Amino acid sequence: MTDDAPSILSHEETAIAAALAEGTDPVTIADERDSSVAAVEASIDRIREKTERAFATLEASPFAADLARDFDPERRAALRAALDE
């Protein structure tokens, strides 16, 4: 797997996920995006749902371990760090 593999998150969800990872609260995200808090919260729900599906897919996939071994060490470390947060 390469670093340019597409995320299952939309561009909007990716931006909101990045803001959440930086510690930005949903109200501030909505203000910064000129959006409603309800729309941001709906995006957060979709991010969580897609993340849960991604974990279920990893658990069920016979390829997960092989693909993880193919990651370069920096990407593997970044994924581990994300899981340990």
DARACOR-V331893 format. One record per backbone hydrogen bond with DSSP energy under -0.5 kcal/mol. NH is the residue of the N-H (numbers start at 1). CO is the residue of the C=O. If there is no record, write none. Layout:
NH_CO + NH_CO
This chain:
5_2 + 14_10 + 15_11 + 16_12 + 17_13 + 18_14 + 19_15 + 20_16 + 21_17 + 22_18 + 23_20 + 24_19 + 29_25 + 30_26 + 31_27 + 32_28 + 33_29 + 34_31 + 35_30 + 40_36 + 41_37 + 42_38 + 43_39 + 44_40 + 45_41 + 46_42 + 47_43 + 48_44 + 49_45 + 50_46 + 51_47 + 52_48 + 53_49 + 54_50 + 55_51 + 56_52 + 57_53 + 58_54 + 59_55 + 60_56 + 61_57 + 64_61 + 67_63 + 68_64 + 69_65 + 70_66 + 71_67 + 71_68 + 76_72 + 77_73 + 78_74 + 79_75 + 80_76 + 81_77 + 82_78 + 83_79 + 84_80 + 85_81
